[in-house]
Amino acid sequence: MEIETLLDVQRAGGRLYARCLFNGREGMKTKRACNWRVELDVETMIWTRGRALPVTALWGRLRCPHCGCRQVAVSVSLPPNEGRLAATAS
């Protein structure tokens, strides 16, 4: 099963994570890197963004609540599929 939309993540029982990519550089100034990481609630994302929203489009719509940076990486974590493989093999 390919994971493309928020609905696909929910149906697969996956989790969404967002991480701030601010590296501490602002022009000639250097600040502390953020690297804030949080788990996103999939159901809330579906309610607010729509179930057909591609997961790849999330990074352009999020902002780090810690530092305000718009550079955010989104990753999907899926549960192990050993149980599903065993169930279909029987």
Phi, psi and omega in degrees: 000128179274137178260108180239321185246171177297325178296322177298321178296316181296315181296327180278354181075027183275172178235149178250137177234142176238139179225133179287137182256012180296120186264003176096002182253125174230091183065241179269353181269152176236128177239178178287135177295149185272294182055028177298135182229139182210150173271131179269143177279117185297318181297318178295321179296322178294317180295322186268330184252340181102143185288340182269002180292126177294143179299327180292341179275350182294322186299331179277353183248000183251156177222138180295125180286344183277312184241348179087005181289142179268355178272100184231132176264137179244131178232154180245132176245122180254148178292155178299146185256019179299320180294322179290323179293320180293323181291325182278338180283337183289000000 
